[in-house]
């Protein structure tokens, strides 16, 4: 794994639409990336971050809604229950909030940062954040949940974000993320 400065990628960056590959073996490089992702998430005052959001196409997420940090490799939801609708934002789509319907409770499996099996039962906000981050691993963004009318309302903002992302991709500066986003 090559060493690179991680930054949060914004809407319009093609890496956000890539499907993430499973990690064959968790290494010290993966642990370093997960720690760097957690720092970026906290710096941006977010509650979750997927590896794809920092330009890495491997299935890894970090999540912390205030009850402790989860670092999960190869996360997969194996059970869902109930429904909830929340207004969601995203560190990769700053300034945009979309109402998203998700499962109220989930059971998630994966590996921890040392390659040990994880089995997490989550509900409410924690379940929402995990589902949001797993969407990123599939190349799906909150804007994909927008209704036709919402898409019309946010079209100009998305165009500006896309233009900015294209510029950032050319110059590759470190980008600081926005507040209170998933």
Secondary structure, DSSP 8 states (H G I E B T S, - for coil): ----------TT-GGGGS--B--SS--HHHHHHHHHHHHHHHHTT-SEEEGGGGT--BSEEEE-SSS--EEEEEEEEEEEES-EEEEE--TTSTT--EEEEE-SEEEEEEE-TTS-EEEEEEETHHHHHHHHHHHHHTT--GGGG--HHHHHHHHHHHHHHHHHHHHHHHH-------SS--
